[in-house]
Amino acid sequence: MDTTALPGMESAIGFGSEGMESRALPAGEPRLRRPDRQQVYLLPCRLEELLADDHEARTVWAVVEKLDWSAFYQPIQARGSQPGRSATDPRLLVALWLFATLKGVGSARELARLCQEHDAYRWLCGGVPVNHHTLSDFRTGHERALDDLFTQVVASQVLCGAVKGERITQDGTRVRASAGAAGFRRAERLKELLQQARAHVAQLKTELDAPAAAQRSAAQRAARERPAQAAAKSRAALQRL
């Protein structure tokens, strides 16, 4: 790089020609601390500290804990000291799907990825490994019950303002779900909100087994492309410099 094009750079980084001539340098190659991004870090992490006290994932789990799960526990074969693999807690699977529904995620593969990479989903998992097969089988195996549950919970949580839910989508049209409480007092408004929530759940269900890349919206794809575009612009700027 031609430093003459950048006035003051030599003095700013501390190796101007006058400073180099004023002192003798030792022999040998400079010994530097260089970044090594391939090294493995073992970082202690307490899952409970990953999320703020008022995070939406905590609200979802609080709702799930209050439900009656006896019908889901009844068919589980792994019991007591009998041999066999322990079953995944149905509360966990419902909480993951419910939180994903609120966030507009309908793909089992995408949800499985988020369980590994996103703090909120990792907090819900609490160290329990889940894959897209388990998530997909559970969703389809309890389709009607989960559809009704998600519809009611999404509508009720938006109604009371406990969960933001960003937006509920109906027939491809965005409908704001954060209106004031006065707008929900009439029975017909609550019925409308339930219809919107039901349509939202149905739309996400169509993405159940779709690959993550195929189910992302244009906005999601654009968000993932922005860092690459910014990096390309930075490289072009450096080349011009």
PEHUSUL-V985986 format. One record per helix or strand of 3 or more residues. SS is the DSSP state (h for helix, s for strand). FROM is the first residue (numbers start at 1). LEN is the number of residues. If there is no record, write none. Layout:
ss = {SS | SS}
from = {FROM | FROM}
len = {LEN | LEN}
This chain:
ss = {h | h | h | h | h | h | h | h | h | h | h | s | s | h | h | h | h}
from = {3 | 9 | 17 | 47 | 56 | 70 | 90 | 108 | 119 | 132 | 143 | 167 | 173 | 181 | 187 | 212 | 218}
len = {3 | 5 | 6 | 3 | 10 | 5 | 13 | 10 | 7 | 10 | 18 | 4 | 4 | 4 | 19 | 4 | 23}
